[in-house]
Amino acid sequence: MPCFVLYFCPSQVKDVLFEPVRKTQDAMFFINNPDDMWVPCGPKQPGAVQISMQELAAKGLGKKVCVDALKQDLLLPFLG
């Protein structure tokens, strides 16, 4: 069944909503921001630390990992 701009198939809605979580889980670099939260970033970001979300969780910092907000650019592939 085709999906249209104003109609998302349930599986596509789920994919879009979980994309920030997947990106955070796959991140290999994080930065500790001024609010003491760990935010995923790129390897060239000043202050970037090479560590995975699982490693942060193992160190007791799992609650301090910040998932990126859902952004419009994540929706575009699903809008066709």
N, CA, C and O atoms as a Tripos MOL2 file, in Angstrom:
@<TRIPOS>MOLECULE
protein
  320   319    80     0     0
PROTEIN
NO_CHARGES

@<TRIPOS>ATOM
      1 N           0.8490   -1.1810    0.0000 N.3       1 MET1
      2 CA          0.0000    0.0000    0.0000 C.3       1 MET1
      3 C           0.8940    1.2420    0.0000 C.2       1 MET1
      4 O           1.7700    1.3560    0.8570 O.2       1 MET1
      5 N           0.7000    2.1680   -0.9280 N.am      2 PRO2
      6 CA          1.5490    3.3610   -0.9690 C.3       2 PRO2
      7 C           1.2240    4.3130    0.1800 C.2       2 PRO2
      8 O           0.0960    4.3630    0.6690 O.2       2 PRO2
      9 N           2.2250    5.0540    0.5910 N.am      3 CYS3
     10 CA          2.0310    6.0720    1.6230 C.3       3 CYS3
     11 C           2.1230    7.4380    0.9710 C.2       3 CYS3
     12 O           2.9030    7.6390    0.0400 O.2       3 CYS3
     13 N           1.3350    8.3650    1.4530 N.am      4 PHE4
     14 CA          1.3000    9.7110    0.8950 C.3       4 PHE4
     15 C           1.7860   10.7060    1.9340 C.2       4 PHE4
     16 O           1.9790   10.3450    3.0950 O.2       4 PHE4
     17 N           1.9840   11.9500    1.5330 N.am      5 VAL5
     18 CA          2.5540   12.9760    2.3890 C.3       5 VAL5
     19 C           1.8100   13.1020    3.7150 C.2       5 VAL5
     20 O           2.4510   13.1780    4.7630 O.2       5 VAL5
     21 N           0.5140   13.1270    3.7020 N.am      6 LEU6
     22 CA         -0.2480   13.3140    4.9280 C.3       6 LEU6
     23 C          -0.6580   11.9940    5.5710 C.2       6 LEU6
     24 O          -1.3730   11.9920    6.5730 O.2       6 LEU6
     25 N          -0.2240   10.8940    5.0160 N.am      7 TYR7
     26 CA         -0.5860    9.5870    5.5580 C.3       7 TYR7
     27 C           0.6690    8.7390    5.6840 C.2       7 TYR7
     28 O           1.3340    8.4450    4.6900 O.2       7 TYR7
     29 N           0.9810    8.3560    6.8890 N.am      8 PHE8
     30 CA          2.1210    7.4730    7.1280 C.3       8 PHE8
     31 C           1.6020    6.0770    7.4330 C.2       8 PHE8
     32 O           0.6250    5.9130    8.1640 O.2       8 PHE8
     33 N           2.2530    5.0910    6.8780 N.am      9 CYS9
     34 CA          1.9750    3.7180    7.2680 C.3       9 CYS9
     35 C           2.5140    3.5360    8.6800 C.2       9 CYS9
     36 O           3.5300    4.1390    9.0280 O.2       9 CYS9
     37 N           1.8650    2.7250    9.4970 N.am     10 PRO10
     38 CA          2.3270    2.5680   10.8860 C.3      10 PRO10
     39 C           3.8050    2.2040   11.0090 C.2      10 PRO10
     40 O           4.4790    2.6990   11.9120 O.2      10 PRO10
     41 N           4.3170    1.3640   10.1370 N.am     11 SER11
     42 CA          5.7310    0.9880   10.2450 C.3      11 SER11
     43 C           6.6390    2.1770    9.9470 C.2      11 SER11
     44 O           7.7200    2.2830   10.5280 O.2      11 SER11
     45 N           6.2260    3.0650    9.0600 N.am     12 GLN12
     46 CA          7.0470    4.2370    8.7510 C.3      12 GLN12
     47 C           7.0270    5.2280    9.9100 C.2      12 GLN12
     48 O           8.0410    5.8610   10.2020 O.2      12 GLN12
     49 N           5.8890    5.3640   10.5660 N.am     13 VAL13
     50 CA          5.8180    6.2460   11.7350 C.3      13 VAL13
     51 C           6.7860    5.7400   12.8020 C.2      13 VAL13
     52 O           7.5330    6.5190   13.3940 O.2      13 VAL13
     53 N           6.7670    4.4490   13.0390 N.am     14 LYS14
     54 CA          7.6610    3.8450   14.0190 C.3      14 LYS14
     55 C           9.1190    4.0870   13.6330 C.2      14 LYS14
     56 O           9.9340    4.4390   14.4850 O.2      14 LYS14
     57 N           9.4520    3.9000   12.3580 N.am     15 ASP15
     58 CA         10.8210    4.1360   11.8960 C.3      15 ASP15
     59 C          11.2560    5.5720   12.1450 C.2      15 ASP15
     60 O          12.3700    5.8130   12.6100 O.2      15 ASP15
     61 N          10.3890    6.5210   11.8400 N.am     16 VAL16
     62 CA         10.7240    7.9360   12.0020 C.3      16 VAL16
     63 C          10.9130    8.2690   13.4820 C.2      16 VAL16
     64 O          11.8610    8.9650   13.8450 O.2      16 VAL16
     65 N          10.0220    7.7800   14.3270 N.am     17 LEU17
     66 CA         10.0970    8.1140   15.7460 C.3      17 LEU17
     67 C          11.3210    7.5120   16.4290 C.2      17 LEU17
     68 O          11.8500    8.1000   17.3720 O.2      17 LEU17
     69 N          11.7760    6.3540   15.9700 N.am     18 PHE18
     70 CA         12.9100    5.7030   16.6000 C.3      18 PHE18
     71 C          14.2550    6.0760   15.9770 C.2      18 PHE18
     72 O          15.2980    5.6670   16.4860 O.2      18 PHE18
     73 N          14.2510    6.8370   14.8960 N.am     19 GLU19
     74 CA         15.5100    7.2010   14.2380 C.3      19 GLU19
     75 C          16.4790    7.9300   15.1810 C.2      19 GLU19
     76 O          17.6630    7.5910   15.1850 O.2      19 GLU19
     77 N          16.0370    8.9170   15.9830 N.am     20 PRO20
     78 CA         16.9890    9.5610   16.9140 C.3      20 PRO20
     79 C          17.5750    8.5720   17.9240 C.2      20 PRO20
     80 O          18.7390    8.6930   18.3060 O.2      20 PRO20
     81 N          16.7790    7.6050   18.3510 N.am     21 VAL21
     82 CA         17.2720    6.5960   19.2900 C.3      21 VAL21
     83 C          18.3280    5.7260   18.6150 C.2      21 VAL21
     84 O          19.3680    5.4360   19.2050 O.2      21 VAL21
     85 N          18.0580    5.3100   17.3730 N.am     22 ARG22
     86 CA         19.0290    4.4920   16.6370 C.3      22 ARG22
     87 C          20.3300    5.2540   16.4200 C.2      22 ARG22
     88 O          21.4140    4.6910   16.5740 O.2      22 ARG22
     89 N          20.2260    6.5310   16.0640 N.am     23 LYS23
     90 CA         21.4310    7.3300   15.8400 C.3      23 LYS23
     91 C          22.2590    7.4430   17.1240 C.2      23 LYS23
     92 O          23.4880    7.4010   17.0810 O.2      23 LYS23
     93 N          21.5840    7.5850   18.2490 N.am     24 THR24
     94 CA         22.2830    7.6770   19.5270 C.3      24 THR24
     95 C          22.9210    6.3460   19.8850 C.2      24 THR24
     96 O          24.0530    6.3100   20.3670 O.2      24 THR24
     97 N          22.2020    5.2440   19.6520 N.am     25 GLN25
     98 CA         22.7440    3.9190   19.9450 C.3      25 GLN25
     99 C          23.9590    3.6030   19.0770 C.2      25 GLN25
    100 O          24.8820    2.9240   19.5250 O.2      25 GLN25
    101 N          23.9620    4.0870   17.8510 N.am     26 ASP26
    102 CA         25.0520    3.8100   16.9150 C.3      26 ASP26
    103 C          26.2310    4.7680   17.0570 C.2      26 ASP26
    104 O          27.2990    4.5280   16.4950 O.2      26 ASP26
    105 N          26.0390    5.8530   17.8050 N.am     27 ALA27
    106 CA         27.0890    6.8700   17.9300 C.3      27 ALA27
    107 C          28.3380    6.2910   18.5880 C.2      27 ALA27
    108 O          28.2560    5.4850   19.5150 O.2      27 ALA27
    109 N          29.4740    6.7120   18.0970 N.am     28 MET28
    110 CA         30.7580    6.2720   18.6580 C.3      28 MET28
    111 C          31.5090    7.4210   19.3280 C.2      28 MET28
    112 O          32.5550    7.2120   19.9420 O.2      28 MET28
    113 N          30.9660    8.6410   19.2070 N.am     29 PHE29
    114 CA         31.5680    9.8120   19.8370 C.3      29 PHE29
    115 C          30.4840   10.6070   20.5510 C.2      29 PHE29
    116 O          29.3910   10.8060   20.0200 O.2      29 PHE29
    117 N          30.7990   11.0540   21.7520 N.am     30 PHE30
    118 CA         29.8790   11.8630   22.5460 C.3      30 PHE30
    119 C          30.6490   13.0320   23.1230 C.2      30 PHE30
    120 O          31.8720   12.9910   23.2590 O.2      30 PHE30
    121 N          29.9110   14.0690   23.4560 N.am     31 ILE31
    122 CA         30.4940   15.2240   24.1350 C.3      31 ILE31
    123 C          29.6760   15.4610   25.4020 C.2      31 ILE31
    124 O          28.4530   15.3150   25.4000 O.2      31 ILE31
    125 N          30.3570   15.8240   26.4710 N.am     32 ASN32
    126 CA         29.6870   16.1250   27.7330 C.3      32 ASN32
    127 C          29.3680   17.6120   27.7150 C.2      32 ASN32
    128 O          30.2760   18.4410   27.7810 O.2      32 ASN32
    129 N          28.0840   17.9610   27.6270 N.am     33 ASN33
    130 CA         27.6970   19.3670   27.4950 C.3      33 ASN33
    131 C          27.6660   20.0570   28.8640 C.2      33 ASN33
    132 O          27.8350   19.3900   29.8850 O.2      33 ASN33
    133 N          27.4540   21.3800   28.9080 N.am     34 PRO34
    134 CA         27.4570   22.1170   30.1820 C.3      34 PRO34
    135 C          26.3840   21.6430   31.1750 C.2      34 PRO34
    136 O          26.5100   21.8850   32.3750 O.2      34 PRO34
    137 N          25.3450   20.9800   30.6910 N.am     35 ASP35
    138 CA         24.2990   20.4580   31.5800 C.3      35 ASP35
    139 C          24.6560   19.0750   32.1190 C.2      35 ASP35
    140 O          23.8190   18.4100   32.7280 O.2      35 ASP35
    141 N          25.9040   18.6400   31.8950 N.am     36 ASP36
    142 CA         26.4020   17.3330   32.3070 C.3      36 ASP36
    143 C          25.6430   16.1930   31.6420 C.2      36 ASP36
    144 O          25.4620   15.1320   32.2400 O.2      36 ASP36
    145 N          25.1990   16.4080   30.4110 N.am     37 MET37
    146 CA         24.5480   15.3750   29.6180 C.3      37 MET37
    147 C          25.4980   14.9750   28.4980 C.2      37 MET37
    148 O          26.2350   15.8140   27.9790 O.2      37 MET37
    149 N          25.4850   13.7010   28.1240 N.am     38 TRP38
    150 CA         26.3100   13.1850   27.0360 C.3      38 TRP38
    151 C          25.4990   13.2110   25.7560 C.2      38 TRP38
    152 O          24.4460   12.5810   25.6710 O.2      38 TRP38
    153 N          25.9830   13.9360   24.7650 N.am     39 VAL39
    154 CA         25.2760   14.1480   23.5090 C.3      39 VAL39
    155 C          26.1070   13.5510   22.3720 C.2      39 VAL39
    156 O          27.3140   13.7850   22.3050 O.2      39 VAL39
    157 N          25.4650   12.7700   21.4600 N.am     40 PRO40
    158 CA         26.2300   12.2350   20.3400 C.3      40 PRO40
    159 C          26.7790   13.3530   19.4570 C.2      40 PRO40
    160 O          26.1340   14.3850   19.2680 O.2      40 PRO40
    161 N          27.9670   13.1360   18.9240 N.am     41 CYS41
    162 CA         28.5880   14.1450   18.0630 C.3      41 CYS41
    163 C          29.5200   13.4520   17.0810 C.2      41 CYS41
    164 O          29.6610   12.2290   17.0970 O.2      41 CYS41
    165 N          30.1390   14.2310   16.2460 N.am     42 GLY42
    166 CA         31.1070   13.7070   15.2850 C.3      42 GLY42
    167 C          32.4900   13.6440   15.8930 C.2      42 GLY42
    168 O          32.7540   14.2750   16.9160 O.2      42 GLY42
    169 N          33.3780   12.8820   15.2660 N.am     43 PRO43
    170 CA         34.7290   12.7200   15.8160 C.3      43 PRO43
    171 C          35.5680   13.9920   15.8010 C.2      43 PRO43
    172 O          36.5260   14.1030   16.5670 O.2      43 PRO43
    173 N          35.2330   14.9430   14.9570 N.am     44 LYS44
    174 CA         36.0260   16.1730   14.8590 C.3      44 LYS44
    175 C          35.5100   17.2880   15.7600 C.2      44 LYS44
    176 O          36.1000   18.3660   15.8120 O.2      44 LYS44
    177 N          34.4140   17.0370   16.4700 N.am     45 GLN45
    178 CA         33.8460   18.0390   17.3890 C.3      45 GLN45
    179 C          34.8300   18.2550   18.5430 C.2      45 GLN45
    180 O          35.2750   17.2880   19.1610 O.2      45 GLN45
    181 N          35.1740   19.5170   18.8380 N.am     46 PRO46
    182 CA         36.0690   19.7690   19.9760 C.3      46 PRO46
    183 C          35.4760   19.1840   21.2680 C.2      46 PRO46
    184 O          34.3120   19.4180   21.5910 O.2      46 PRO46
    185 N          36.2810   18.4360   21.9810 N.am     47 GLY47
    186 CA         35.8240   17.8250   23.2250 C.3      47 GLY47
    187 C          35.1770   16.4590   23.0530 C.2      47 GLY47
    188 O          34.7180   15.8610   24.0260 O.2      47 GLY47
    189 N          35.1380   15.9620   21.8180 N.am     48 ALA48
    190 CA         34.5190   14.6570   21.5490 C.3      48 ALA48
    191 C          35.3130   13.5470   22.2330 C.2      48 ALA48
    192 O          36.5440   13.5520   22.2490 O.2      48 ALA48
    193 N          34.5690   12.5990   22.7940 N.am     49 VAL49
    194 CA         35.1680   11.4440   23.4500 C.3      49 VAL49
    195 C          34.7100   10.2000   22.6970 C.2      49 VAL49
    196 O          33.5170   10.0260   22.4470 O.2      49 VAL49
    197 N          35.6520    9.3370   22.3360 N.am     50 GLN50
    198 CA         35.2810    8.1100   21.6430 C.3      50 GLN50
    199 C          34.7930    7.1050   22.6780 C.2      50 GLN50
    200 O          35.5760    6.5220   23.4280 O.2      50 GLN50
    201 N          33.4740    6.9180   22.6960 N.am     51 ILE51
    202 CA         32.8200    6.0220   23.6440 C.3      51 ILE51
    203 C          31.4380    5.7050   23.0960 C.2      51 ILE51
    204 O          30.8240    6.5440   22.4370 O.2      51 ILE51
    205 N          30.9510    4.5180   23.3580 N.am     52 SER52
    206 CA         29.6110    4.1500   22.8800 C.3      52 SER52
    207 C          28.5820    4.3840   23.9800 C.2      52 SER52
    208 O          28.9330    4.5810   25.1430 O.2      52 SER52
    209 N          27.3180    4.3590   23.6020 N.am     53 MET53
    210 CA         26.2490    4.5210   24.5740 C.3      53 MET53
    211 C          26.2900    3.3780   25.5880 C.2      53 MET53
    212 O          26.0290    3.5840   26.7730 O.2      53 MET53
    213 N          26.6190    2.1740   25.1170 N.am     54 GLN54
    214 CA         26.6960    1.0250   26.0080 C.3      54 GLN54
    215 C          27.8200    1.1940   27.0350 C.2      54 GLN54
    216 O          27.6740    0.8020   28.1930 O.2      54 GLN54
    217 N          28.9340    1.7760   26.6040 N.am     55 GLU55
    218 CA         30.0440    2.0180   27.5300 C.3      55 GLU55
    219 C          29.6680    3.0800   28.5610 C.2      55 GLU55
    220 O          30.0250    2.9690   29.7330 O.2      55 GLU55
    221 N          28.9480    4.1080   28.1190 N.am     56 LEU56
    222 CA         28.4830    5.1270   29.0630 C.3      56 LEU56
    223 C          27.5440    4.5000   30.0910 C.2      56 LEU56
    224 O          27.6380    4.7880   31.2840 O.2      56 LEU56
    225 N          26.6390    3.6410   29.6200 N.am     57 ALA57
    226 CA         25.7050    2.9790   30.5260 C.3      57 ALA57
    227 C          26.4420    2.0920   31.5280 C.2      57 ALA57
    228 O          26.0840    2.0460   32.7050 O.2      57 ALA57
    229 N          27.4690    1.3920   31.0610 N.am     58 ALA58
    230 CA         28.2460    0.5200   31.9480 C.3      58 ALA58
    231 C          28.9660    1.3120   33.0370 C.2      58 ALA58
    232 O          29.2490    0.7890   34.1140 O.2      58 ALA58
    233 N          29.2600    2.5840   32.7430 N.am     59 LYS59
    234 CA         29.9120    3.4530   33.7270 C.3      59 LYS59
    235 C          28.8940    4.1610   34.6190 C.2      59 LYS59
    236 O          29.2600    5.0210   35.4200 O.2      59 LYS59
    237 N          27.6140    3.7990   34.4810 N.am     60 GLY60
    238 CA         26.5640    4.4120   35.2970 C.3      60 GLY60
    239 C          26.0840    5.7520   34.7720 C.2      60 GLY60
    240 O          25.4390    6.5100   35.4970 O.2      60 GLY60
    241 N          26.3920    6.0520   33.5140 N.am     61 LEU61
    242 CA         26.0140    7.3440   32.9310 C.3      61 LEU61
    243 C          24.8650    7.2190   31.9270 C.2      61 LEU61
    244 O          24.6010    8.1530   31.1700 O.2      61 LEU61
    245 N          24.1900    6.0840   31.9160 N.am     62 GLY62
    246 CA         23.1050    5.8640   30.9550 C.3      62 GLY62
    247 C          21.9970    6.9030   31.0330 C.2      62 GLY62
    248 O          21.4250    7.2850   30.0120 O.2      62 GLY62
    249 N          21.6940    7.3610   32.2450 N.am     63 LYS63
    250 CA         20.6280    8.3620   32.4100 C.3      63 LYS63
    251 C          21.0770    9.7500   31.9660 C.2      63 LYS63
    252 O          20.2640   10.6690   31.8670 O.2      63 LYS63
    253 N          22.3580    9.8970   31.7030 N.am     64 LYS64
    254 CA         22.8780   11.1990   31.2840 C.3      64 LYS64
    255 C          23.1140   11.2750   29.7760 C.2      64 LYS64
    256 O          23.6990   12.2410   29.2870 O.2      64 LYS64
    257 N          22.6580   10.2520   29.0350 N.am     65 VAL65
    258 CA         22.7720   10.2680   27.5750 C.3      65 VAL65
    259 C          21.5490   10.9740   27.0160 C.2      65 VAL65
    260 O          20.4150   10.6160   27.3320 O.2      65 VAL65
    261 N          21.7840   11.9650   26.1980 N.am     66 CYS66
    262 CA         20.7140   12.7710   25.6210 C.3      66 CYS66
    263 C          20.4490   12.3110   24.1850 C.2      66 CYS66
    264 O          21.3540   12.3150   23.3500 O.2      66 CYS66
    265 N          19.2170   11.9180   23.9070 N.am     67 VAL67
    266 CA         18.8190   11.5160   22.5570 C.3      67 VAL67
    267 C          18.4800   12.7780   21.7710 C.2      67 VAL67
    268 O          17.7480   13.6420   22.2530 O.2      67 VAL67
    269 N          19.0180   12.8760   20.5610 N.am     68 ASP68
    270 CA         18.7120   14.0330   19.7140 C.3      68 ASP68
    271 C          17.2020   14.1440   19.4790 C.2      68 ASP68
    272 O          16.4900   13.1410   19.4470 O.2      68 ASP68
    273 N          16.7400   15.3630   19.3190 N.am     69 ALA69
    274 CA         15.3320   15.5970   19.0200 C.3      69 ALA69
    275 C          15.0050   15.1410   17.6030 C.2      69 ALA69
    276 O          15.8720   15.1120   16.7300 O.2      69 ALA69
    277 N          13.7610   14.7910   17.3910 N.am     70 LEU70
    278 CA         13.2840   14.4330   16.0530 C.3      70 LEU70
    279 C          13.3350   15.6870   15.1900 C.2      70 LEU70
    280 O          12.7620   16.7180   15.5430 O.2      70 LEU70
    281 N          14.0220   15.5930   14.0630 N.am     71 LYS71
    282 CA         14.2000   16.7610   13.2010 C.3      71 LYS71
    283 C          13.5510   16.5140   11.8500 C.2      71 LYS71
    284 O          13.3580   15.3700   11.4380 O.2      71 LYS71
    285 N          13.2200   17.5870   11.1760 N.am     72 GLN72
    286 CA         12.5440   17.5130    9.8960 C.3      72 GLN72
    287 C          13.3330   16.6970    8.8800 C.2      72 GLN72
    288 O          12.7380   15.9650    8.0880 O.2      72 GLN72
    289 N          14.6590   16.8070    8.8850 N.am     73 ASP73
    290 CA         15.4510   16.0800    7.8940 C.3      73 ASP73
    291 C          15.3130   14.5630    8.0390 C.2      73 ASP73
    292 O          15.5640   13.8260    7.0850 O.2      73 ASP73
    293 N          14.9190   14.0970    9.2150 N.am     74 LEU74
    294 CA         14.6720   12.6610    9.3820 C.3      74 LEU74
    295 C          13.3540   12.2390    8.7450 C.2      74 LEU74
    296 O          13.1820   11.0730    8.3890 O.2      74 LEU74
    297 N          12.4220   13.1810    8.5970 N.am     75 LEU75
    298 CA         11.1170   12.8830    8.0090 C.3      75 LEU75
    299 C          11.1690   12.8440    6.4840 C.2      75 LEU75
    300 O          10.3970   12.1210    5.8550 O.2      75 LEU75
    301 N          12.0670   13.6120    5.8950 N.am     76 LEU76
    302 CA         12.0730   13.7730    4.4380 C.3      76 LEU76
    303 C          12.1420   12.4570    3.6480 C.2      76 LEU76
    304 O          11.4280   12.3300    2.6540 O.2      76 LEU76
    305 N          12.9630   11.4760    4.0400 N.am     77 PRO77
    306 CA         12.9850   10.2370    3.2640 C.3      77 PRO77
    307 C          11.6300    9.5060    3.2610 C.2      77 PRO77
    308 O          11.3440    8.7440    2.3380 O.2      77 PRO77
    309 N          10.8140    9.7290    4.2670 N.am     78 PHE78
    310 CA          9.5380    9.0270    4.3580 C.3      78 PHE78
    311 C           8.4140    9.7880    3.6600 C.2      78 PHE78
    312 O           7.3220    9.2510    3.4770 O.2      78 PHE78
    313 N           8.6770   11.0280    3.2720 N.am     79 LEU79
    314 CA          7.6590   11.8200    2.5940 C.3      79 LEU79
    315 C           7.6710   11.6030    1.0970 C.2      79 LEU79
    316 O           6.8020   12.0910    0.3750 O.2      79 LEU79
    317 N           8.6630   10.8670    0.6420 N.am     80 GLY80
    318 CA          8.7210   10.4810   -0.7730 C.3      80 GLY80
    319 C           9.1090   11.5930   -1.6380 C.2      80 GLY80
    320 O           9.2010   11.4250   -2.8540 O.2      80 GLY80
@<TRIPOS>BOND
     1     1     2 1
     2     2     3 1
     3     3     4 2
     4     3     5 am
     5     5     6 1
     6     6     7 1
     7     7     8 2
     8     7     9 am
     9     9    10 1
    10    10    11 1
    11    11    12 2
    12    11    13 am
    13    13    14 1
    14    14    15 1
    15    15    16 2
    16    15    17 am
    17    17    18 1
    18    18    19 1
    19    19    20 2
    20    19    21 am
    21    21    22 1
    22    22    23 1
    23    23    24 2
    24    23    25 am
    25    25    26 1
    26    26    27 1
    27    27    28 2
    28    27    29 am
    29    29    30 1
    30    30    31 1
    31    31    32 2
    32    31    33 am
    33    33    34 1
    34    34    35 1
    35    35    36 2
    36    35    37 am
    37    37    38 1
    38    38    39 1
    39    39    40 2
    40    39    41 am
    41    41    42 1
    42    42    43 1
    43    43    44 2
    44    43    45 am
    45    45    46 1
    46    46    47 1
    47    47    48 2
    48    47    49 am
    49    49    50 1
    50    50    51 1
    51    51    52 2
    52    51    53 am
    53    53    54 1
    54    54    55 1
    55    55    56 2
    56    55    57 am
    57    57    58 1
    58    58    59 1
    59    59    60 2
    60    59    61 am
    61    61    62 1
    62    62    63 1
    63    63    64 2
    64    63    65 am
    65    65    66 1
    66    66    67 1
    67    67    68 2
    68    67    69 am
    69    69    70 1
    70    70    71 1
    71    71    72 2
    72    71    73 am
    73    73    74 1
    74    74    75 1
    75    75    76 2
    76    75    77 am
    77    77    78 1
    78    78    79 1
    79    79    80 2
    80    79    81 am
    81    81    82 1
    82    82    83 1
    83    83    84 2
    84    83    85 am
    85    85    86 1
    86    86    87 1
    87    87    88 2
    88    87    89 am
    89    89    90 1
    90    90    91 1
    91    91    92 2
    92    91    93 am
    93    93    94 1
    94    94    95 1
    95    95    96 2
    96    95    97 am
    97    97    98 1
    98    98    99 1
    99    99   100 2
   100    99   101 am
   101   101   102 1
   102   102   103 1
   103   103   104 2
   104   103   105 am
   105   105   106 1
   106   106   107 1
   107   107   108 2
   108   107   109 am
   109   109   110 1
   110   110   111 1
   111   111   112 2
   112   111   113 am
   113   113   114 1
   114   114   115 1
   115   115   116 2
   116   115   117 am
   117   117   118 1
   118   118   119 1
   119   119   120 2
   120   119   121 am
   121   121   122 1
   122   122   123 1
   123   123   124 2
   124   123   125 am
   125   125   126 1
   126   126   127 1
   127   127   128 2
   128   127   129 am
   129   129   130 1
   130   130   131 1
   131   131   132 2
   132   131   133 am
   133   133   134 1
   134   134   135 1
   135   135   136 2
   136   135   137 am
   137   137   138 1
   138   138   139 1
   139   139   140 2
   140   139   141 am
   141   141   142 1
   142   142   143 1
   143   143   144 2
   144   143   145 am
   145   145   146 1
   146   146   147 1
   147   147   148 2
   148   147   149 am
   149   149   150 1
   150   150   151 1
   151   151   152 2
   152   151   153 am
   153   153   154 1
   154   154   155 1
   155   155   156 2
   156   155   157 am
   157   157   158 1
   158   158   159 1
   159   159   160 2
   160   159   161 am
   161   161   162 1
   162   162   163 1
   163   163   164 2
   164   163   165 am
   165   165   166 1
   166   166   167 1
   167   167   168 2
   168   167   169 am
   169   169   170 1
   170   170   171 1
   171   171   172 2
   172   171   173 am
   173   173   174 1
   174   174   175 1
   175   175   176 2
   176   175   177 am
   177   177   178 1
   178   178   179 1
   179   179   180 2
   180   179   181 am
   181   181   182 1
   182   182   183 1
   183   183   184 2
   184   183   185 am
   185   185   186 1
   186   186   187 1
   187   187   188 2
   188   187   189 am
   189   189   190 1
   190   190   191 1
   191   191   192 2
   192   191   193 am
   193   193   194 1
   194   194   195 1
   195   195   196 2
   196   195   197 am
   197   197   198 1
   198   198   199 1
   199   199   200 2
   200   199   201 am
   201   201   202 1
   202   202   203 1
   203   203   204 2
   204   203   205 am
   205   205   206 1
   206   206   207 1
   207   207   208 2
   208   207   209 am
   209   209   210 1
   210   210   211 1
   211   211   212 2
   212   211   213 am
   213   213   214 1
   214   214   215 1
   215   215   216 2
   216   215   217 am
   217   217   218 1
   218   218   219 1
   219   219   220 2
   220   219   221 am
   221   221   222 1
   222   222   223 1
   223   223   224 2
   224   223   225 am
   225   225   226 1
   226   226   227 1
   227   227   228 2
   228   227   229 am
   229   229   230 1
   230   230   231 1
   231   231   232 2
   232   231   233 am
   233   233   234 1
   234   234   235 1
   235   235   236 2
   236   235   237 am
   237   237   238 1
   238   238   239 1
   239   239   240 2
   240   239   241 am
   241   241   242 1
   242   242   243 1
   243   243   244 2
   244   243   245 am
   245   245   246 1
   246   246   247 1
   247   247   248 2
   248   247   249 am
   249   249   250 1
   250   250   251 1
   251   251   252 2
   252   251   253 am
   253   253   254 1
   254   254   255 1
   255   255   256 2
   256   255   257 am
   257   257   258 1
   258   258   259 1
   259   259   260 2
   260   259   261 am
   261   261   262 1
   262   262   263 1
   263   263   264 2
   264   263   265 am
   265   265   266 1
   266   266   267 1
   267   267   268 2
   268   267   269 am
   269   269   270 1
   270   270   271 1
   271   271   272 2
   272   271   273 am
   273   273   274 1
   274   274   275 1
   275   275   276 2
   276   275   277 am
   277   277   278 1
   278   278   279 1
   279   279   280 2
   280   279   281 am
   281   281   282 1
   282   282   283 1
   283   283   284 2
   284   283   285 am
   285   285   286 1
   286   286   287 1
   287   287   288 2
   288   287   289 am
   289   289   290 1
   290   290   291 1
   291   291   292 2
   292   291   293 am
   293   293   294 1
   294   294   295 1
   295   295   296 2
   296   295   297 am
   297   297   298 1
   298   298   299 1
   299   299   300 2
   300   299   301 am
   301   301   302 1
   302   302   303 1
   303   303   304 2
   304   303   305 am
   305   305   306 1
   306   306   307 1
   307   307   308 2
   308   307   309 am
   309   309   310 1
   310   310   311 1
   311   311   312 2
   312   311   313 am
   313   313   314 1
   314   314   315 1
   315   315   316 2
   316   315   317 am
   317   317   318 1
   318   318   319 1
   319   319   320 2
@<TRIPOS>SUBSTRUCTURE
     1 MET1         2 RESIDUE 1 A MET
     2 PRO2         6 RESIDUE 1 A PRO
     3 CYS3        10 RESIDUE 1 A CYS
     4 PHE4        14 RESIDUE 1 A PHE
     5 VAL5        18 RESIDUE 1 A VAL
     6 LEU6        22 RESIDUE 1 A LEU
     7 TYR7        26 RESIDUE 1 A TYR
     8 PHE8        30 RESIDUE 1 A PHE
     9 CYS9        34 RESIDUE 1 A CYS
    10 PRO10       38 RESIDUE 1 A PRO
    11 SER11       42 RESIDUE 1 A SER
    12 GLN12       46 RESIDUE 1 A GLN
    13 VAL13       50 RESIDUE 1 A VAL
    14 LYS14       54 RESIDUE 1 A LYS
    15 ASP15       58 RESIDUE 1 A ASP
    16 VAL16       62 RESIDUE 1 A VAL
    17 LEU17       66 RESIDUE 1 A LEU
    18 PHE18       70 RESIDUE 1 A PHE
    19 GLU19       74 RESIDUE 1 A GLU
    20 PRO20       78 RESIDUE 1 A PRO
    21 VAL21       82 RESIDUE 1 A VAL
    22 ARG22       86 RESIDUE 1 A ARG
    23 LYS23       90 RESIDUE 1 A LYS
    24 THR24       94 RESIDUE 1 A THR
    25 GLN25       98 RESIDUE 1 A GLN
    26 ASP26      102 RESIDUE 1 A ASP
    27 ALA27      106 RESIDUE 1 A ALA
    28 MET28      110 RESIDUE 1 A MET
    29 PHE29      114 RESIDUE 1 A PHE
    30 PHE30      118 RESIDUE 1 A PHE
    31 ILE31      122 RESIDUE 1 A ILE
    32 ASN32      126 RESIDUE 1 A ASN
    33 ASN33      130 RESIDUE 1 A ASN
    34 PRO34      134 RESIDUE 1 A PRO
    35 ASP35      138 RESIDUE 1 A ASP
    36 ASP36      142 RESIDUE 1 A ASP
    37 MET37      146 RESIDUE 1 A MET
    38 TRP38      150 RESIDUE 1 A TRP
    39 VAL39      154 RESIDUE 1 A VAL
    40 PRO40      158 RESIDUE 1 A PRO
    41 CYS41      162 RESIDUE 1 A CYS
    42 GLY42      166 RESIDUE 1 A GLY
    43 PRO43      170 RESIDUE 1 A PRO
    44 LYS44      174 RESIDUE 1 A LYS
    45 GLN45      178 RESIDUE 1 A GLN
    46 PRO46      182 RESIDUE 1 A PRO
    47 GLY47      186 RESIDUE 1 A GLY
    48 ALA48      190 RESIDUE 1 A ALA
    49 VAL49      194 RESIDUE 1 A VAL
    50 GLN50      198 RESIDUE 1 A GLN
    51 ILE51      202 RESIDUE 1 A ILE
    52 SER52      206 RESIDUE 1 A SER
    53 MET53      210 RESIDUE 1 A MET
    54 GLN54      214 RESIDUE 1 A GLN
    55 GLU55      218 RESIDUE 1 A GLU
    56 LEU56      222 RESIDUE 1 A LEU
    57 ALA57      226 RESIDUE 1 A ALA
    58 ALA58      230 RESIDUE 1 A ALA
    59 LYS59      234 RESIDUE 1 A LYS
    60 GLY60      238 RESIDUE 1 A GLY
    61 LEU61      242 RESIDUE 1 A LEU
    62 GLY62      246 RESIDUE 1 A GLY
    63 LYS63      250 RESIDUE 1 A LYS
    64 LYS64      254 RESIDUE 1 A LYS
    65 VAL65      258 RESIDUE 1 A VAL
    66 CYS66      262 RESIDUE 1 A CYS
    67 VAL67      266 RESIDUE 1 A VAL
    68 ASP68      270 RESIDUE 1 A ASP
    69 ALA69      274 RESIDUE 1 A ALA
    70 LEU70      278 RESIDUE 1 A LEU
    71 LYS71      282 RESIDUE 1 A LYS
    72 GLN72      286 RESIDUE 1 A GLN
    73 ASP73      290 RESIDUE 1 A ASP
    74 LEU74      294 RESIDUE 1 A LEU
    75 LEU75      298 RESIDUE 1 A LEU
    76 LEU76      302 RESIDUE 1 A LEU
    77 PRO77      306 RESIDUE 1 A PRO
    78 PHE78      310 RESIDUE 1 A PHE
    79 LEU79      314 RESIDUE 1 A LEU
    80 GLY80      318 RESIDUE 1 A GLY
